[in-house]
């Protein structure tokens, strides 16, 4: 099964992946083996790929085009994470508001 998934993305074998790609791939294989995918699973994945991108941005070996690409990826991951977090944040704000109203009585 793993080999089939990798071939879909043009990778011949697991050994062809970089160390960072293996970490992300292993994490997703663990998540996908579960019955249900949760928002926290997706957020965990986003955090792991954000970490990889942030590490690559700290390297001085990439050119200007790679730098722009990595920054764009990082921004997309941040936006996606914020989008997934927004219902949770909204619920927190509602709870704070309700607490402040009931606490004033």
C-alpha positions as CSV (number, residue, x, y, z in Angstrom):
1,X,0.0,0.0,0.0
2,X,2.8,2.4,0.9
3,X,4.5,1.8,-2.4
4,X,1.3,2.5,-4.3
5,X,0.8,5.8,-2.5
6,X,4.4,6.9,-3.2
7,X,4.2,6.0,-6.9
8,X,1.1,8.3,-7.2
9,X,3.5,11.1,-6.3
10,X,6.4,9.9,-8.5
11,X,8.4,8.5,-5.7
12,X,9.8,5.0,-6.4
13,X,10.4,3.9,-2.8
14,X,10.2,5.1,0.8
15,X,14.0,5.3,0.9
16,X,13.9,8.0,-1.8
17,X,12.2,10.4,0.6
18,X,14.2,13.0,2.6
19,X,14.3,12.7,6.4
20,X,11.7,15.5,6.7
21,X,9.4,13.9,4.1
22,X,9.6,10.6,5.9
23,X,8.6,12.2,9.2
24,X,5.5,13.8,7.6
25,X,4.7,10.7,5.6
26,X,4.9,8.4,8.7
27,X,2.7,10.8,10.6
28,X,0.1,10.8,7.9
29,X,0.2,7.0,7.5
30,X,-0.6,6.8,11.3
31,X,-3.4,9.3,10.9
32,X,-4.9,7.6,7.9
33,X,-4.9,4.2,9.5
34,X,-7.5,5.4,12.0
35,X,-11.2,5.2,11.3
36,X,-11.9,8.9,11.4
37,X,-9.8,11.9,10.6
38,X,-10.2,14.7,13.1
39,X,-9.5,18.4,13.0
40,X,-6.7,17.9,15.5
41,X,-5.2,15.3,13.2
42,X,-5.1,17.8,10.4
43,X,-3.8,20.5,12.7
44,X,-1.0,18.1,13.8
45,X,-0.1,17.5,10.2
46,X,-0.1,21.2,9.4
47,X,2.2,21.8,12.4
48,X,4.6,19.1,11.2
49,X,4.9,20.5,7.7
50,X,5.2,24.1,9.1
51,X,8.1,22.9,11.1
52,X,9.8,21.5,8.1
53,X,9.2,24.7,6.1
54,X,10.5,26.9,8.9
55,X,13.6,24.7,9.2
56,X,14.2,25.0,5.5
57,X,13.8,28.8,5.7
58,X,16.6,29.0,8.2
59,X,19.0,27.3,5.8
60,X,21.2,29.7,3.7
61,X,21.5,27.3,0.8
62,X,18.3,28.1,-1.1
63,X,18.0,30.7,-3.9
64,X,15.5,33.6,-4.1
65,X,12.9,31.5,-5.9
66,X,13.0,28.8,-3.3
67,X,12.8,31.4,-0.6
68,X,9.6,32.9,-2.1
69,X,8.1,29.5,-2.5
70,X,8.9,28.5,1.1
71,X,7.5,31.7,2.5
72,X,4.3,31.2,0.5
73,X,4.0,27.6,1.8
74,X,4.5,28.8,5.3
75,X,1.8,31.5,4.9
76,X,-0.6,29.0,3.5
77,X,-0.1,26.6,6.4
78,X,-0.6,29.4,8.9
79,X,-3.8,30.5,7.2
80,X,-5.1,27.0,7.1
81,X,-4.3,26.4,10.7
82,X,-6.0,29.7,11.7
83,X,-9.1,28.6,9.7
84,X,-9.3,25.3,11.5
85,X,-8.7,27.0,14.8
86,X,-11.4,29.7,14.3
87,X,-14.4,27.7,15.5
88,X,-12.5,26.8,18.7
89,X,-11.5,30.5,19.2
90,X,-15.1,31.6,18.5
91,X,-16.4,29.2,21.1
92,X,-13.9,30.4,23.7
93,X,-15.0,34.0,23.1
94,X,-18.6,33.1,23.5
95,X,-17.9,31.3,26.7
96,X,-15.9,34.3,28.0
97,X,-18.7,36.6,27.1
98,X,-21.3,34.4,28.8
99,X,-19.1,34.1,31.9
100,X,-18.8,37.9,32.1
101,X,-22.5,38.4,31.8
102,X,-23.4,35.8,34.5
103,X,-20.5,36.9,36.7
104,X,-21.9,40.4,36.9
105,X,-25.2,39.3,38.5
